Amino acid sequence: MSSNIEELVGNIFTKEDISIQRTISKYMKLLFKWHETNNIVSSSNIDYVIKREIYDSYQLNNALSGNSFSDIGTGGGIPGIIMAILKPNMRVDLIDRKTTFINFLSLVKAELRLENVTVIKKDVLGPNIFFDTDTVVIKNFSNKKISKMKFEEKFSFMMNIIKNNGTASKAYMLTGSPVLELSEECVSKFSLSTTKISSPFFSTSRYIAEVRFEDTIDS
Ligand SMILES: C[S@@+](CC[C@H](N)C(=O)[O-])C[C@H]1O[C@@H](n2cnc3c(N)ncnc32)[C@H](O)[C@@H]1O
């Protein structure tokens, strides 16, 4: 497993220092080791997870601006841990409601000595939620409460949660092609801009949706 991970990480993070590549490989090894017993990532296929989830997280990291970040529904730390490794001087809050993920993320923080990371066990749809970073990121957030909603309703619901509960001036969602079908009203309400992530590995593309709340129209 190890050499495969190092090679895959090396091929994606070619522009990063070898020390960064080593830290990302170490994170991947911890992730897949825990996955064997705790099911903490979307797939057991190392090749797929690194080329899809980690590559896309890297593109998101390179596209976003901000000084402090909350990754909500972070699960095994995707994309938050990748961002924390690549932005060691910026605060990254990793928020999830499940103990399994919180325990894993606490271990990753300690093992990788990520002093910029704060692991927070919280229900982001519950009362007293407050995001005190300037930026929020969200990827594959899934929850019973929103699972039956259509994409536009889900998107608006989550963006309103972020906007109304904290200090974030912008949010980024790493998502699929349904973002291209949002109504003009929704695009305009959230001052939404969308960037396609070109993948050298897959024909289906993912997208980075950027919302700026200072420009958001209240309704
Ligand atoms: C499909 S996973 C995605 C994890 C990660 N972002 C990724 O892309 O691999 C969805 C995550 O959202 C978390 N989640 C769902 N509802 C939540 C809530 N109300 N508050 C906090 N976390 C929640 C789940 O525990 C889970 O870790």
The ligand as an SDF file (V2000), in Angstrom:
LIG
                    3D

 27 29  0  0  0  0  0  0  0  0999 V2000
  -20.3970   12.0760    2.7440 C   0  0  0  0  0  0  0  0  0  0  0  0
  -19.4690   12.6210    4.1390 S   0  0  0  0  0  0  0  0  0  0  0  0
  -18.3310   13.7320    3.3510 C   0  0  0  0  0  0  0  0  0  0  0  0
  -17.0430   13.8310    4.1040 C   0  0  0  0  0  0  0  0  0  0  0  0
  -15.9630   14.6570    3.4120 C   0  0  0  0  0  0  0  0  0  0  0  0
  -16.3100   16.0570    3.3160 N   0  0  0  0  0  0  0  0  0  0  0  0
  -15.6260   14.0910    2.0470 C   0  0  0  0  0  0  0  0  0  0  0  0
  -15.9100   14.7310    1.0450 O   0  0  0  0  0  0  0  0  0  0  0  0
  -15.0750   12.9780    2.0090 O   0  0  0  0  0  0  0  0  0  0  0  0
  -20.6140   13.7290    4.9580 C   0  0  0  0  0  0  0  0  0  0  0  0
  -20.1430   14.1370    6.3350 C   0  0  0  0  0  0  0  0  0  0  0  0
  -21.0360   15.1180    6.8530 O   0  0  0  0  0  0  0  0  0  0  0  0
  -21.1730   14.8640    8.2490 C   0  0  0  0  0  0  0  0  0  0  0  0
  -22.4300   15.4760    8.7000 N   0  0  0  0  0  0  0  0  0  0  0  0
  -23.6880   15.1680    8.2820 C   0  0  0  0  0  0  0  0  0  0  0  0
  -24.5800   15.9290    8.9320 N   0  0  0  0  0  0  0  0  0  0  0  0
  -23.8810   16.7290    9.7690 C   0  0  0  0  0  0  0  0  0  0  0  0
  -24.2560   17.7240   10.6870 C   0  0  0  0  0  0  0  0  0  0  0  0
  -25.5320   18.0560   10.8780 N   0  0  0  0  0  0  0  0  0  0  0  0
  -23.2890   18.3680   11.3880 N   0  0  0  0  0  0  0  0  0  0  0  0
  -21.9890   18.0380   11.1920 C   0  0  0  0  0  0  0  0  0  0  0  0
  -21.5680   17.0990   10.3320 N   0  0  0  0  0  0  0  0  0  0  0  0
  -22.5070   16.4450    9.6270 C   0  0  0  0  0  0  0  0  0  0  0  0
  -21.1600   13.3600    8.3480 C   0  0  0  0  0  0  0  0  0  0  0  0
  -20.8570   12.9130    9.6630 O   0  0  0  0  0  0  0  0  0  0  0  0
  -20.0900   13.0010    7.3300 C   0  0  0  0  0  0  0  0  0  0  0  0
  -18.8270   12.9440    7.9110 O   0  0  0  0  0  0  0  0  0  0  0  0
  1  2  1  0
  2  3  1  0
  2 10  1  0
  3  4  1  0
  4  5  1  0
  5  6  1  0
  5  7  1  0
  7  8  2  0
  7  9  1  0
 10 11  1  0
 11 12  1  0
 11 26  1  0
 12 13  1  0
 13 14  1  0
 13 24  1  0
 14 15  1  0
 14 23  1  0
 15 16  2  0
 16 17  1  0
 17 18  1  0
 17 23  2  0
 18 19  1  0
 18 20  2  0
 20 21  1  0
 21 22  2  0
 22 23  1  0
 24 25  1  0
 24 26  1  0
 26 27  1  0
M  CHG  2   2   1   9  -1
M  END
$$$$
